[in-house]
Every structure is written in structure tokens, then in C-alpha cells.
Amino acid sequence: MARRQRIDSAAGAVATMAAATRDLSPPDHLRLRKGDQPFWDAVISEKPKSEWTQSDLAVAANLARAMADAERVAGYTVVGGGNINARKLIETIDLSDKLARRIVTLRRALGLDNRAKNGEQRDVNRRREHASAIEAGHNPLEGDGDDLLARPSTLQ
């Protein structure tokens, strides 16, 4: 198997730009049902267009169907005003559990699970701590003395 083209090379950049124009519709031999399209769009948006293969698209279609099914099953338990019908909820627990496991398995097959997307948990925790500090008002660029980057300012 050939190595994947480096994204930071000229050839890699050209290949990525060319792939960005691809139509990522479900394969012709797979049909999405009414109501599956929003889930398809959400799944497809999780990876760059250049990373999708034909077999990935087939798995993505199955994932979109499973996600739509899970939403439909969850909808059976909701009655007027957003209240929950406890009897229907109990009746659908097994099916909901099976669909949830299918969704997790298909996400892993596509490399969409948290570890594949975000890296090791220790790195995720470090990024979250840093982001939380910035969101709380800490300016990591304050005091660097180079004045090369614009600083956020508050308008009153």
C-alpha cells in the first residue's frame, strides 16, 4: 500500500483542493430514506472531503440510517407537550440500546470516535484547560512584548 501524500506538500495541497470539489452523495447502490438526509449531512461534515473513500460512504449511509432510526424510536416515547410516555419508553429501551451500539460501532469504523478525532485524552484535557482559561478572560498573548498579533478588546 502506498503511503498517503503529505498534506503540507505542494502535491498534497493540490490533491486536497481537487478532492474538495467532490460530490459526497450516498453511493448509487444505497438509498437514504425520507428523514435520513440531515444525519447524512452531519456525518459527512465530520471529515474533510479528501478523506472519504467509496467504502466509507457506504458505512456513512448505514450510520445515517441508524441515527435516523434512533431519533424515530426516541420520538415514539414523546407525547404532547414534550412529556414522556413511560410505557413506550420501557418498550423501546432494548431497541434504543441496540441502535446506540450500532452507531458507536459505525462511528469507530469511520474513525469518528473521540480518540480518532481529538487524540489522546491527556492532550484533550490540556487543550480544554487552555481553552477554558482563554474563555474566562485570560489572554495568553498578554505580555509577550512583540505586538505582532492583534489583541481582542472589549467595547463598552
Protein Blocks (a to p, Z undefined) as FASTA:
>chain_A
ZZdddfkbmklmmmmmmmmmpccdddfkbccdehklmmmmmmmmmpcfklpcfklmmmmm
mmmmmmmmmmmmmmmmpcehhiacfklmmmmmmmmmmmmmmmmmmmmmnopafklmnopf
klmmmmmmmmmmmmnopafkgonlnomaccddddZZ
